[in-house]
């Protein structure tokens, strides 16, 4: 037993399991199963979490009765015998799944059958393909730069060299399922929802690309694993005890805000849920879908939300790191508290962060899902012109400006050091802000040149004419 613990500490657990004896095919299968099975299990839980959280935010009753357990009379604890224990609706997602599975599967007569049945699968596939590139745990053991440990073998599923480009390419494929579903349904409402989704994707994919490109420049790599490692360096290059999470840097914060808005639009969630606006398009692209085909669309939406939250966590929030603290530096440089030696504590935190890495990463993904739900409960749906204006007039120029500033910061840092780099960043940011304010004032003057517009309300009731009769002629 002691040898087993020692081997695990040295990163030899994969050898103990004998994974290497069966070749890369078995290892790849294990990686895929470790991604798909937990994700499929989490999706019903996320649906329950949204319904419970929305009910709490909107002061109404959510699912609270499905799964009530009656304790038998012979239960060992007397205080619980014969009492009903509620499970807060935890089994509601299972009941919903059974309902969708047993519900009548209606197929309209005048549809493109092949495309109609293929569209839900196309909508589900990209989400899991994105999840395959996420680093769920550290491939590096604490207090050493050598690759080792079980996470070096099991995560990510595919550590591709073009990680972020792969994410952008795969995420854009998700719209094909929506567009094909709307096209094949032979329904005007569905077609309109599909067209809206394609226009929305084009508008926000560009801004998302510029936000991620700024992080690619700053980290010097397209791999998300390398981006997480870069974020473990000294904050701003001058504070070695604090990790350099990109969300803590000025350019990273701007990129994080842009990416956050764009990933909400990419997943067609409120307030960007125009492709399925129920007050305009009934249900949009999936109006003609029922039973399990509708459930696949539902599952694809929640899986996309979960994995996009994982991309956000890996690129901007330090990935699998719990806190933006460099535990190894704190342990080796004698950071004490009130005169007490804290070296052992910081070492323990480093090892805890290593072993709890996957749970920490999943926790950050759940926080991202919670943010999605919070927005849905708070903001109304945007008008279509507001949707287009936000993407083309605000996010895209802001993303391009941020990319230019990051490039200048990198060049200035190489020429004049860290101080010169941040000085160049501040100067470039000030110049771009001045240019933006001048352009905004010019556009405002152009709008004022057309004069003010007002809307006058008319009485909708019909006018009645009264015919006067001469009383002398009656």
Protein Blocks (a to p, Z undefined) as FASTA:
>chain_A
ZZmmmmmmnopmmmmnommmnojklmmmmmmmmmmmmmmmmmmmmmmmmmmmmmmmnopa
ddfkgopacddfkbfblklgoiacdehhmmmmmmmmmmmmmpccdddfbbcfklmmmmmm
mmmmmmmmmmmmpcfbdfbdehiabdedjklmmpcfblcfklmmmmmmmmmmmmmmmmmm
mmmnopaklmmmmmmmmmmmmmmmmmmmmmmmmmmmmnopabfklmmmmmmmcehhlamk
bccdfklpmklmmmmmmmmmmmmmmnopafklmmlcfklnonommlmgghjllmmmmmmm
mmmmmmmmmmmmmmmnopjafbacdfklmmmnopaeehiafklmmmmmmmmmmmmmmmmm
mmmmmmmmmmmmmmmmmpccddfklmmmmmmmmmmmmmmmmmmmmmmmmmmmmmnojmlm
mmmmmmmmmmmmmmmmmmmmmmmmmmmmnopaddddddfbdcdddddddfklZZ
